Amino acid sequence: MYAVIFKATIKELDETYTATAARMRDLAISKYGCVEFTTLTEGNQEIAISYWSNQEQIKAWKKDPEHRMAQELGRVKWYQSYQIQIVEIIREYGENSS
């Protein structure tokens, strides 16, 4: 299992952003096999974590034409800066997991 961690400093979010973010989440899950997609915003900081079964899914998602347009809008309009990390989950545990 892999996680993509997207961290950003927000410049300006608008109605287009909200609709685009919802569409990207739906597309990642329905078309590319994303297992879970969670986004949190606090002040001008945003973090999104998505979970994937393999790296091929992540690569395909990155290249999706709609996602590429959203990435460009993020660079020029919505975000002051951003960072993406792709990590492999080695172990997972908690109160209700194995």
C-alpha positions in Angstrom: 0.0 0.0 0.0 1.2 3.5 -0.9 0.2 7.0 0.3 0.5 10.2 -1.6 0.8 13.1 0.7 0.1 16.6 -0.7 0.9 19.6 1.5 0.3 23.1 0.3 0.2 26.7 1.4 -3.0 28.2 0.1 -2.9 31.5 -1.9 -6.6 31.7 -2.9 -9.4 29.2 -3.0 -12.6 29.9 -4.9 -15.8 28.1 -6.0 -14.0 26.6 -8.9 -11.5 25.0 -6.5 -14.2 23.4 -4.4 -15.9 21.8 -7.5 -12.5 20.8 -9.0 -11.3 19.2 -5.7 -14.5 17.1 -5.4 -14.2 16.0 -9.1 -10.5 15.0 -8.6 -11.3 13.0 -5.5 -14.2 11.2 -7.3 -12.0 10.6 -10.4 -9.1 9.2 -8.4 -11.4 6.7 -6.6 -13.6 5.7 -9.5 -11.1 5.6 -12.4 -7.7 5.0 -10.9 -8.3 2.8 -7.9 -7.6 5.2 -5.1 -8.6 3.4 -1.9 -9.2 6.5 0.3 -8.8 10.2 -0.1 -8.8 12.6 2.8 -8.2 16.4 2.8 -7.9 18.8 5.7 -7.5 22.5 5.7 -6.4 24.7 8.7 -5.8 28.3 8.2 -3.8 28.7 5.0 -2.4 25.1 5.1 -3.9 22.1 3.3 -3.0 18.5 3.5 -4.4 15.7 1.3 -3.6 12.0 1.8 -4.6 9.4 -0.7 -4.1 5.7 -0.5 -3.2 3.4 -3.4 -2.5 -0.3 -4.0 0.4 0.3 -6.3 2.7 2.9 -7.9 1.3 2.3 -11.4 -2.1 3.6 -10.2 -0.4 6.7 -8.8 1.5 7.3 -12.1 -1.6 6.9 -14.2 -3.5 9.4 -11.9 -0.7 11.9 -12.2 -1.0 11.8 -16.0 -4.8 12.1 -16.2 -5.7 15.1 -18.4 -8.3 16.5 -16.0 -5.9 16.1 -13.1 -3.1 17.8 -15.1 -5.4 20.8 -15.7 -6.2 20.9 -12.0 -2.5 20.8 -11.2 -1.9 23.8 -13.4 -4.6 25.8 -11.8 -3.1 24.9 -8.4 0.3 26.2 -9.5 -0.9 29.5 -10.9 -4.0 30.3 -8.8 -4.7 28.3 -5.7 -1.4 27.5 -4.0 1.5 29.7 -3.0 3.6 26.5 -2.7 3.2 22.8 -2.4 5.0 19.5 -1.8 4.1 16.0 -2.7 5.5 12.9 -1.0 4.9 9.3 -2.1 5.5 6.8 0.6 5.2 3.1 1.0 3.3 2.0 4.1 5.4 -0.6 5.8 3.1 -1.3 8.8 -0.3 -0.1 10.0 -1.7 -0.6 13.4 -4.3 0.9 15.8 -7.1 0.0 18.1 -9.2 -1.7 15.4 -6.6 -3.0 13.0 -4.3 -6.1 12.8 
